[in-house]
Amino acid sequence: MKPWKTLQQHQTYRDDYISLRTDKCQRADGHIIPTYHILEQPEWVTIIPMTSSGNLVLIEEYRHGAEAVTLGLPGGVTNVGETDMAAAAARELQEETGYSCGQLVLVGRAYANWAWQNNQVSYYLGLDAAPAGPQQLDPNEEIRVVEMAYSDFLNYDRLAHQHSLHAAALFYAERYFQTTPYHRPKT
């Protein structure tokens, strides 16, 4: 198995949020893939913020793609030129929830969807999350902050709407707690 050779690339669509690139590729066996679309996006961050009492700080918000009000983890897209993922995670957490954390620990990093997206998600466990000021929401955000016991959120399949990247965040958090049990919230 060998990587494909890119024969041509062109920008199919671009705005302030996403870019769609269309490639013409050739496999090692000579087969030509005439159009392969890549969604180009900035890096993402997802935060698993935990209070000192063991609650997760979650956000409830309407998500138009799912056409549903959802409950999930804070996070978002890095800004142009932003390369410090921990700083991006702290910024997103503060903007969406008004909380900050005493410590952010990188617990995982993965492609959002490696088949047709080029960006990765950095997962941070936020320890000692506490209110630190007002939310600073984007114009299209309407977010209600909710605290929930970690053990309740860990039963993720019981939520009406589930997000694959948040399920991955729980995997990374649980893996971290296996090696650092003193950070596991008490139930």
Backbone as a ProteinNet text record, in pm:
[ID]
protein_1_A
[PRIMARY]
MKPWKTLQQHQTYRDDYISLRTDKCQRADGHIIPTYHILEQPEWVTIIPMTSSGNLVLIEEYRHGAEAVTLGLPGGVTNVGETDMAAAAARELQEETGYSCGQLVLVGRAYANWAWQNNQVSYYLGLDAAPAGPQQLDPNEEIRVVEMAYSDFLNYDRLAHQHSLHAAALFYAERYFQTTPYHRPKT
[TERTIARY]
84.5	0	89.8	63.2	141.4	47.6	96.5	13.9	-17.7	-130.4	-168.1	-80	-61.7	8.8	-96.1	-76.9	-169.6	-125.2	-211.9	-180.5	-222.6	-335.3	-386.3	-460.5	-460.2	-538.3	-599.3	-723.4	-779.9	-881.5	-891.6	-983.6	-1123.1	-1214.9	-1350.3	-1439.3	-1414.5	-1494.7	-1412.1	-1432.4	-1364.2	-1446.3	-1458.9	-1513.5	-1434.5	-1486.7	-1414	-1406.6	-1485.6	-1495.9	-1441.3	-1462	-1417.3	-1360.8	-1290.4	-1237.8	-1253.4	-1299.3	-1313	-1213.7	-1126.4	-1025	-1060.5	-1044	-1068.8	-937.4	-901.1	-776.5	-804.9	-713	-709	-589.6	-612.5	-507.5	-484.6	-369	-335.5	-284.5	-345.3	-296.3	-168.3	-96.9	28.6	7.8	-113.1	-141.3	-180.7	-177.5	-208.4	-351.7	-440.8	-580.6	-591.1	-668.3	-688	-818.3	-811.1	-929.5	-949.1	-1048.8	-1059.2	-1099.6	-1183.6	-1225.7	-1232.6	-1145.3	-1146.9	-1150.2	-1256.1	-1278	-1220.3	-1149.7	-1092.3	-1149	-1210.8	-1259.3	-1143.3	-1095.9	-984.2	-1038.4	-1000.3	-1047.5	-933.1	-946.2	-844.8	-849.1	-745.6	-741.6	-855.3	-904.2	-1011.2	-957.2	-1023.5	-993.6	-1124.4	-1115.5	-1228.3	-1177.1	-1256.3	-1215.3	-1309	-1250.3	-1323.8	-1300.8	-1376.1	-1349.6	-1416	-1337	-1387.8	-1367.1	-1472.3	-1461.3	-1390.5	-1350.4	-1282.5	-1376.8	-1508.9	-1604.9	-1637.4	-1575.8	-1594.5	-1703.1	-1754.9	-1854.4	-1787.4	-1849.5	-1808.6	-1882.4	-1816.2	-1880.2	-1917.3	-2046.2	-2098	-2172.2	-2198.5	-2275.4	-2398.4	-2508.4	-2631.5	-2654	-2673.3	-2687.2	-2756.3	-2824.9	-2887.3	-2778.8	-2779.8	-2684.9	-2764.1	-2747.1	-2831.1	-2807.8	-2684.6	-2658.6	-2743.5	-2761.4	-2843.1	-2988.7	-3013.9	-3145.7	-3198.3	-3109.6	-3145.1	-3069.7	-3130.4	-3061.7	-2979.7	-2851.1	-2759.8	-2689	-2638.1	-2558.5	-2421.8	-2317	-2185.7	-2073.3	-1954.3	-1832.6	-1803.8	-1743.7	-1702.7	-1584.3	-1572.3	-1460.5	-1488.4	-1395.5	-1417.2	-1295.1	-1295.7	-1196.7	-1088.5	-965.4	-857.2	-870.4	-822.1	-822.9	-706.4	-716.5	-609.8	-478.9	-375.6	-244.4	-225.6	-330.4	-323	-261.2	-145	-76.4	-63.6	-86.7	-80.7	-218.3	-230	-359.9	-412.1	-323.8	-368.2	-426.5	-364.8	-417.9	-551.4	-563.1	-690.2	-798.7	-763.9	-860.7	-905	-810.7	-844.8	-934.4	-903.4	-984	-1125.7	-1137.9	-1270.8	-1353.3	-1289.2	-1359.4	-1412.9	-1329.2	-1371.4	-1482.1	-1466.7	-1567.2	-1702.6	-1704.4	-1830.9	-1895.1	-1813.5	-1869.3	-1845.1	-1744.2	-1704.3	-1616	-1578	-1494.3	-1348.6	-1259.4	-1119.9	-1077.1	-962.8	-912.8	-777.6	-751.7	-621.4	-512.2	-548.9	-451.1	-522.5	-459.7	-507.7	-405.9	-453.7	-366.5	-408.1	-315.1	-341.8	-358.2	-476.4	-500.8	-513.7	-520.8	-530.4	-533.8	-507.9	-511.6	-547.8	-643.4	-688.1	-743.3	-743.2	-806.8	-957.2	-1018.3	-1164	-1233.1	-1185.4	-1235.4	-1130.5	-1042.6	-926.4	-957.8	-1078.3	-1113.7	-1120.9	-1177.1	-1194.3	-1180.5	-1122.2	-1089.1	-940.6	-879.2	-735.6	-701.8	-801.4	-773.2	-777	-712.4	-711.1	-776.7	-813.9	-874	-777	-749.1	-669.1	-765.3	-752.2	-840.5	-766.4	-826.6	-766.5	-859	-802.1	-870.9	-841.6	-945.4	-929.8	-956.1	-856.8	-870.1	-900.6	-979.4	-1017.3	-1087.7	-1182.8	-1261.9	-1347.7	-1354.2	-1433.2	-1474.5	-1588.4	-1629.4	-1519.6	-1494.6	-1387.8	-1431.3	-1555.5	-1602.9	-1721.3	-1766.5	-1882.6	-1845.6	-1944.4	-1925.7	-1897.1	-1826.7	-1800.8	-1840.7	-1969.9	-2023.6	-2010.7	-1993.1	-1997.9	-2142.5	-2164.6	-2301.3	-2398.3	-2348.7	-2437.9	-2448.5	-2391.3	-2396.1	-2497.9	-2571.6	-2662.7	-2638.5	-2566.7	-2518.1	-2563	-2615.8	-2645.9	-2542.9	-2478.1	-2376.3	-2445	-2402.9	-2460.5	-2346.7	-2357	-2263	-2331.3	-2255.5	-2308.4	-2199	-2237.5	-2140.5	-2073.5	-1942.8	-1867.7	-1925.6	-1960.3	-2013.3	-2143.5	-2225.4	-2348.7	-2318.7	-2223	-2188.1	-2116.3	-2048.1	-1978.4	-2077	-2199.8	-2305.5	-2356.2	-2264.7	-2288.5	-2398.6	-2409	-2509.3	-2652.3	-2669.5	-2803.7	-2850.3	-2757.9	-2797.5	-2876.9	-2973.6	-3057.5	-2975.9	-2877.5	-2793.9	-2648.4	-2574.4	-2434.7	-2344.2	-2226.9	-2129.8	-2007.1	-1961.9	-1850.3	-1722.9	-1699	-1578.4	-1585.9	-1706	-1720.3	-1706	-1752.9	-1730	-1580.3	-1508.1	-1363	-1298.8	-1351	-1297.5	-1309.1	-1421.5	-1438.2	-1338.1	-1311.8	-1210.3	-1074.9	-1035.9	-906.2	-902.1	-1012.7	-1017.3	-1002.8	-1075.6	-1068.1	-928.9	-865.4	-729.1	-634.2	-654	-571.9	-593.1	-717.6	-746.6	-688.3	-669.8	-606.7	-462.8	-394.8	-254.9	-239.6	-344.8	-341.8	-470.7	-489.5	-617	-649.7	-551.4	-580	-652.3	-658	-734.9	-878.8	-906.8	-1043.4	-1140.3	-1251.4	-1349.3	-1414.2	-1440.9	-1511.6	-1656.7	-1714.4	-1856.9	-1944.4
-116.5	0	123.8	214.9	337.9	457.8	574.1	695.7	725.6	790.9	832.7	948.5	959.9	1073.8	1176.8	1299.8	1407.2	1465.6	1454.6	1502.5	1648.6	1685	1822.2	1856.5	1984.6	2035.5	2168.1	2188.6	2322.5	2349.7	2477.1	2521.9	2525.3	2446.7	2439.8	2543.7	2565.7	2661.8	2710.3	2837.1	2890.3	3006.6	3007.7	3124	3140.4	3215.9	3240.8	3118.4	3014.4	2901.4	2770.2	2746.3	2619.9	2643.2	2543.2	2543.2	2401.5	2391.5	2262.2	2256.8	2156.9	2137.7	2011.2	2015.1	1897.6	1853.9	1728.2	1672	1567.5	1557.1	1444.5	1361.9	1233.8	1149.7	1024.4	963.2	836.3	740	621.3	516.4	456	381	317.5	219.1	160.3	66	135.1	269.7	345.8	394.8	342.8	386	535.4	606.5	751.4	776.3	858.8	907.5	1050.6	1074.4	1205.4	1319.6	1291	1396.2	1339.2	1389.8	1352.3	1482.9	1500.4	1626.1	1619.8	1725.2	1739.3	1865.5	1849.6	1963.2	2013.6	2133	2191.6	2280.4	2250.5	2327.9	2353	2457.9	2480.5	2367.5	2361.8	2264.7	2293.3	2188.2	2200.5	2165	2215.2	2177.9	2137.2	2037.6	1995.8	1988.9	2044.4	2050.9	1966	1892.6	1812.3	1883.8	1991.1	2072	2012.5	1991.1	1931.8	2027.2	2043.6	2125	2044.8	2111.3	2040.9	1943.2	1962.4	1869	1750.5	1745.2	1630.1	1645.1	1766	1789.1	1829.3	1791	1840.4	1970.6	2060.9	2184.2	2159.5	2154.1	2121.3	2240.9	2232.7	2337.2	2276.5	2346.5	2309.8	2414.6	2366.6	2461.8	2394.7	2474.9	2424.8	2402.8	2284.1	2251.6	2227.1	2317.2	2314.6	2190.9	2140.4	2019.5	1902	1890	1783	1826.7	1957.3	2015.6	1976.7	1993.2	1951.4	2036.5	2049	2107.3	1994.2	2018.4	1912.6	1951.7	1852.3	1871.5	1811.1	1892.1	1840.4	1919.4	1889.2	1950.5	2081.3	2177.6	2299.5	2273.1	2357	2345.5	2424.2	2418.1	2490.6	2492.7	2589.8	2604.3	2701.6	2671.5	2764.9	2886.8	2998.6	3121.8	3121.8	3204.1	3217.5	3252.1	3175.2	3199	3140.6	3084.9	3028.7	2889	2871	2741.6	2675.3	2750.2	2695.4	2636.9	2504.7	2439.4	2453.7	2451.9	2469.7	2609.7	2710	2846.2	2856.5	2788.4	2787.5	2720.1	2610.7	2541.2	2630.8	2698.9	2790.2	2902.6	2956.6	3064.3	3015.6	2901	2847.8	2820.8	2764	2735.8	2863.8	2965.7	3092.3	3157.7	3158.6	3222	3153	3020.7	2947.2	2932.6	2926	2895.7	3003	3087	3181.5	3116.9	2991.7	2918.1	2921.1	2899.3	2873.3	2753.9	2697.3	2579.3	2609.6	2546.6	2560.4	2493.6	2388.5	2314.8	2251.9	2258.4	2188.5	2080.9	1957.8	1843.7	1786.8	1783.1	1720.7	1570.6	1516.9	1373.8	1296.5	1367.3	1297.8	1393.4	1336.5	1413.2	1314.9	1353	1262.5	1343.1	1281	1344	1349.6	1458.9	1472.2	1368.3	1353	1252.7	1237.5	1142.6	1135.1	1095.1	1055	1019	1142	1251.7	1369	1503.2	1504.7	1629.1	1627.8	1746.8	1752.7	1797.2	1828.8	1884.9	1778.6	1814.1	1727.5	1798.5	1717.7	1766.8	1737.7	1838.9	1821.1	1818.3	1715.7	1697.6	1735.4	1823.8	1868.4	1838.6	1777.8	1763.2	1890.5	1959.8	2082	2052.5	2071.9	2043.9	2172.2	2158.2	2270.7	2382	2343.8	2442.1	2522.1	2651.7	2740.4	2863.2	2923	3046.6	3152.5	3222.4	3322.5	3453.8	3461.3	3583.6	3552.8	3651.1	3630	3552.1	3486.5	3423.3	3532.8	3495.3	3586.2	3513.6	3503.4	3421.4	3489.1	3405.9	3454.1	3492.8	3577	3619.9	3505.2	3392.9	3281	3178.6	3208.2	3114	3158	3061.3	3076.4	2952.7	2971.3	2858.1	2872.1	2760.9	2751.9	2658.4	2704	2624.3	2531.5	2405.8	2303.2	2228.6	2208.3	2120.2	1985.9	1879.5	1743.4	1655.5	1563.9	1468.8	1392.7	1378.1	1306.8	1167.3	1099.1	962.9	960.6	1065.4	1071.7	1091.5	1179.8	1203.9	1083.7	1006.9	887.9	785.3	788.8	705.5	775.1	803.4	889.2	837	705.9	649.8	676.4	726.3	760.3	898.3	979.6	1111.4	1096.2	1184	1178	1199.6	1287.9	1318.5	1302.2	1225.9	1196.7	1243.8	1289.3	1340	1249	1202.6	1107.7	1167.2	1297	1358.1	1369.3	1379.8	1384.4	1244.9	1144.8	1006.3	976.9	1027	1010.7	1082.8	1198.4	1272.7	1189.2	1120.7	1034.4	919	864	759.2	811.8	929.5	985.9	1019.1	1070.8	1101.6	973.7	870.6	744	682.8	690.4	639.9	718.6	850.1	932.7	893.8	871.8	836.8	700.5	611.8	482.9	500.8	599	621.6	730.2	805.9	914.7	909	802.4	782.9	891.4	962.8	1066.9	1185.8	1195.7	1302.2	1260	1129.8	1081.2	1143.2	1197.2	1255.7	1148.6	1186.4	1096.5	1090.2	972.4	958.6	950.4
0	0	0	-90.5	-100.9	-107.4	-63	-74.5	-221	-241.1	-375.4	-419.7	-550	-607.3	-647.1	-603.7	-639.9	-773.2	-872.3	-1006.3	-1025.7	-966.4	-976.7	-849.1	-815.6	-703.1	-745.4	-703.5	-719.8	-609.5	-576.5	-472.7	-533.7	-479.1	-530	-463.2	-333.4	-256.4	-139.1	-100.8	16.2	72.2	206.1	275.6	405.3	499.9	624.8	715.2	689.1	780.7	726.2	598.1	539.5	400.5	355.7	220.4	166.8	43.9	-21.1	-136.5	-130.5	-233.3	-310.7	-442.1	-524.2	-587.1	-562.2	-612.8	-719.9	-814.5	-907	-862.6	-834.7	-775.6	-858.2	-834.1	-897.9	-791.8	-788.1	-698.1	-753.8	-672	-713.7	-829.1	-838	-946.5	-1076.5	-1077.3	-1197.7	-1206.4	-1123.6	-1126.7	-1096.1	-1175.4	-1159	-1083.9	-981.6	-909.2	-958.9	-1045.4	-1110.6	-1016.8	-919.3	-825.4	-685	-599.6	-458.1	-379.4	-302.6	-232.1	-90.6	-51.6	81.8	144.6	260.9	337.5	421.9	390.8	463.2	574.2	696.7	810.6	906.9	988	1091.2	1194.3	1276.7	1385.6	1483.4	1549.5	1647.9	1785.8	1888.2	2026.6	2094.7	2180.7	2263.5	2406.9	2499	2638	2722.6	2816.4	2914.9	3048.5	3076	3195.6	3318.9	3425.3	3548.4	3664.6	3741.3	3861.9	3970.5	4076.4	4186.3	4255.8	4240.5	4299.8	4207.7	4089.6	4000.9	3897.2	3881	3776.6	3646.6	3535.8	3405.7	3378.8	3310.9	3264.6	3119.2	3092.4	2960.3	2901.8	2772.2	2706.8	2640.3	2655.8	2587.9	2480.7	2357.7	2248.1	2130.5	2051.4	1929.3	1825.2	1763.5	1656.8	1529	1433.8	1314.5	1227.6	1223.4	1143.9	1190	1320.6	1378.5	1395.2	1377.7	1401.4	1538.8	1639.5	1775.1	1877.3	1994.6	2109.4	2170.3	2186.1	2229.7	2359.4	2426.9	2547.2	2519.4	2532.6	2499.4	2561.6	2516.3	2568	2494.6	2564.1	2495.8	2402.9	2304	2211.3	2086.2	1994.1	1870.4	1782.4	1695.2	1589.7	1634	1596.6	1624.6	1534	1582	1503.6	1405.3	1303.9	1205.2	1276.9	1249.7	1309.3	1448	1505.8	1641	1633.2	1695.3	1690	1826.6	1933.1	2068	2101.1	2091	2108.5	2251.7	2351.3	2490.1	2509.2	2451.1	2460.1	2386.9	2274.1	2200.8	2284.2	2351.6	2437.1	2551.8	2615.7	2725.6	2675.6	2558.4	2500.2	2470.3	2404.8	2371.3	2497.4	2598.7	2723.5	2785.8	2791.9	2852.4	2770	2638.2	2552.7	2565.5	2562.5	2560.4	2697.4	2803.5	2935.5	3040.4	3020.5	3124.4	3230.9	3211.2	3306.6	3260.4	3355.5	3324.5	3409.2	3375.9	3447	3509.1	3622.8	3686.6	3606.2	3531.4	3451.8	3332.7	3216.6	3097.4	3062.1	3047.3	3017.5	2882	2788.8	2659.6	2681.4	2649.2	2670	2539.9	2426.5	2299	2181.8	2066.8	1941.5	1830.9	1746.3	1640.1	1523	1405.1	1289.5	1312.6	1269.9	1281.4	1193	1070.2	976.8	868.3	883.4	796.1	652.7	623.6	485.9	396.1	448.6	361.4	432.3	550.5	619	651.4	654.4	680.6	821.8	903.3	1036.1	1146	1257.5	1374.2	1492.5	1591.5	1714.3	1828	1909.1	2030.7	2148.6	2233	2348.1	2475.7	2553.5	2679.2	2795.9	2898	3025.6	3104.3	3144.9	3222.8	3369.3	3453.3	3596.4	3672.2	3778.4	3864.8	3788.2	3704.3	3630.1	3727.1	3705.3	3791.4	3710.9	3747.1	3678.2	3689.6	3578.4	3576.6	3513.4	3469.5	3405.4	3315.8	3244.1	3157.2	3030.7	2972.5	2842.4	2739.5	2634.5	2523	2395.1	2374.1	2266.3	2130.7	2028.3	1890.6	1859.9	1758.6	1727.1	1699.1	1647.4	1615.9	1728.9	1846.4	1958.7	2063	2108.8	2222.3	2308.4	2420.2	2499.6	2644	2696.1	2838.6	2900.6	3008.1	3076.8	3176.6	3175.7	3262.2	3330.3	3460.5	3530	3551.1	3527.3	3541	3600	3685.9	3741.3	3626.9	3634.8	3531.6	3510.2	3618	3606.3	3526	3536.7	3457.5	3309.1	3279	3138.7	3079.5	3161.8	3114.8	3057.3	3101.4	3042.1	2915.8	2826.4	2710.6	2619.2	2607.7	2518	2564.5	2685.4	2735.7	2689.9	2637.3	2587.6	2458.4	2439.7	2320	2193.2	2199.9	2083.4	2124.4	2044.4	2077.8	1964.1	2001	1905.9	1910.4	1796.3	1793.5	1852.9	1833.4	1888.7	2040.3	2096.4	2241.7	2300.4	2227.8	2271.7	2272.6	2172.9	2170.7	2288.8	2324.9	2440.4	2567.1	2584.1	2701.2	2699	2580.9	2568.8	2616.3	2568.8	2607.4	2756.1	2809.9	2953.8	3035.6	2997.8	3071.8	3063	2948.2	2934.1	3024.7	3032.5	3119.8	3266.4	3305.5	3445	3483.7	3387.9	3417.9	3463.3	3407.6	3444.8	3551.1	3574.1	3672	3755	3833.3	3903	4004.8	4056.8	4155.3	4094.8	3961.9	3897.4	3866.4	3877.7	3848.5	3948.3	3898.1	3990.2	4077.8	4199.4	4292.4	4251.3	4259.4	4222.7	4343.8
[MASK]
+++++++++++++++++++++++++++++++++++++++++++++++++++++++++++++++++++++++++++++++++++++++++++++++++++++++++++++++++++++++++++++++++++++++++++++++++++++++++++++++++++++++++++++++++++++++++++

